[in-house]
Amino acid sequence: MATIPVTKRGAEMLKAELHKLKTIERPGVIQAIAEARAQGDLSENADYDAAKERQGFIEGRIAEIEGKLSIAQIIDPSGLDAGGRVVFGSTVELEEQNTGEQVKYQIVGEDEADLKLGLINISSPIARALIGKEEGDVADVQAPGGLKSYEIIGVRYE
């Protein structure tokens, strides 16, 4: 079975969500189902239907997170030494060639990605264009608005 890369921070986030689902969400939905059952006829009980649907979602998410954690390859970016190359977990400072706009991204796993926080998915077009490049290199990215070129200003492992 293939592994999926996850940063140390991402693995901690998944573990925290799993803990919350198991200790707070699951017992809460079990209580809601018990209360709905106490109301009597289940065939037209909207509270019961909603609680059962929520239970299905919670159990599915628990199984999904446990599955991901079981095949996760946890990578601590601060422990990387990739010789200045862009790799999974590295933080990359870029300058858009046409506009001069500077941006900073960290390349992370699918579950951690949040563009607003500067966390980009390893499988995104920009991350794929950056992997393996070094400071001073130019990466061409096919974006929805057309081809964009980014110069790599810096690569850090933090």
C-alpha positions in Angstrom: 0.0 0.0 0.0 1.3 3.4 -0.9 2.1 6.0 1.7 0.8 9.6 1.7 3.1 12.4 2.8 2.0 14.5 5.7 3.9 17.1 7.7 4.3 16.7 11.4 1.8 19.6 11.9 -0.7 18.0 9.6 -0.5 14.6 11.4 -1.1 16.4 14.7 -4.2 18.1 13.2 -5.6 14.8 12.0 -4.9 13.2 15.4 -6.7 16.1 17.1 -9.7 15.8 14.8 -9.8 12.1 15.4 -9.7 12.6 19.2 -12.5 15.1 19.0 -14.7 12.9 16.9 -14.2 9.9 19.2 -14.5 11.7 22.5 -17.0 14.5 21.8 -18.9 14.0 18.5 -19.5 10.2 18.7 -20.9 10.2 22.3 -23.0 13.3 21.5 -24.7 11.7 18.5 -25.3 8.5 20.5 -27.1 10.6 23.1 -29.1 12.4 20.4 -30.2 9.1 18.9 -31.2 7.8 22.3 -33.3 11.0 23.0 -34.9 10.7 19.5 -35.8 7.1 20.1 -37.4 8.0 23.4 -39.9 10.2 21.5 -41.6 7.1 20.1 -42.4 6.4 16.4 -39.2 6.4 14.4 -40.8 6.3 11.0 -41.6 10.0 11.0 -39.0 11.2 13.5 -36.8 13.9 11.9 -34.6 14.2 14.9 -33.8 10.5 14.7 -33.1 10.6 11.0 -30.8 13.6 11.4 -28.9 12.0 14.3 -28.5 8.7 12.3 -27.2 10.7 9.3 -24.8 12.6 11.5 -23.6 9.3 13.1 -22.9 7.9 9.6 -20.8 11.0 8.7 -18.9 10.8 12.0 -18.1 7.1 11.6 -17.1 7.6 8.0 -14.8 10.5 8.9 -13.2 8.4 11.8 -12.5 5.5 9.4 -11.1 8.0 6.8 -8.7 9.6 9.3 -7.6 6.3 10.8 -6.9 5.0 7.3 -4.9 8.1 6.3 -2.9 8.0 9.6 -2.1 4.3 9.1 -0.4 5.0 5.7 0.9 8.4 6.5 4.6 9.1 6.0 5.1 11.9 8.6 7.7 14.4 7.5 9.2 17.0 9.8 10.2 19.9 7.5 12.7 21.3 10.1 14.6 18.0 9.9 15.0 18.1 6.1 18.3 18.7 4.3 17.5 18.8 0.6 20.5 20.9 -0.3 18.3 24.0 -1.2 15.9 22.1 -3.5 12.2 22.4 -3.2 10.7 19.3 -1.7 7.6 18.2 0.2 7.4 20.3 3.4 9.7 23.1 2.3 8.6 26.7 2.4 9.2 28.6 -0.9 9.4 32.3 -1.5 8.4 33.2 -5.0 8.3 36.3 -7.2 5.9 36.4 -10.1 8.0 37.5 -13.1 5.4 39.8 -14.8 4.0 41.6 -11.8 6.8 41.4 -9.2 4.3 40.2 -6.7 6.0 38.1 -3.9 4.3 35.1 -2.3 5.3 32.4 0.2 4.0 28.9 0.1 4.7 25.7 2.1 4.2 22.5 0.1 2.0 20.2 2.2 -0.3 17.2 1.9 -3.9 17.2 0.6 -5.6 17.4 4.1 -3.4 20.3 5.2 -3.7 22.5 2.1 -5.2 26.0 2.8 -4.3 28.6 0.2 -5.3 31.4 2.6 -2.6 30.3 5.0 0.0 29.7 2.2 -0.3 25.9 2.4 -0.4 24.4 -1.1 -1.2 20.8 -2.0 1.7 18.7 -3.2 -0.4 17.7 -6.2 -1.3 21.3 -7.2 0.1 22.6 -10.5 2.3 25.2 -8.8 3.8 22.6 -6.3 4.5 20.2 -9.1 6.2 22.9 -11.1 8.4 23.8 -8.0 9.5 20.4 -6.8 13.2 19.8 -7.5 14.0 23.4 -8.3 16.4 25.6 -6.4 16.8 29.2 -5.4 17.2 31.3 -8.5 15.4 28.9 -10.8 12.2 29.9 -12.7 9.1 27.7 -12.6 6.5 28.0 -15.3 3.0 27.2 -14.0 -0.1 26.8 -16.2 -2.7 28.7 -14.2 -6.4 29.3 -15.1 -5.5 32.8 -16.2 -2.6 31.6 -18.4 1.0 30.7 -18.1 2.8 32.3 -15.1 6.5 32.3 -14.3 7.8 32.4 -10.8 11.4 33.0 -9.7 12.3 31.1 -6.6 13.7 33.7 -4.2 14.3 31.3 -1.2 13.8 27.8 0.0 13.5 27.1 3.7 12.8 24.0 5.8 10.9 25.0 8.9 
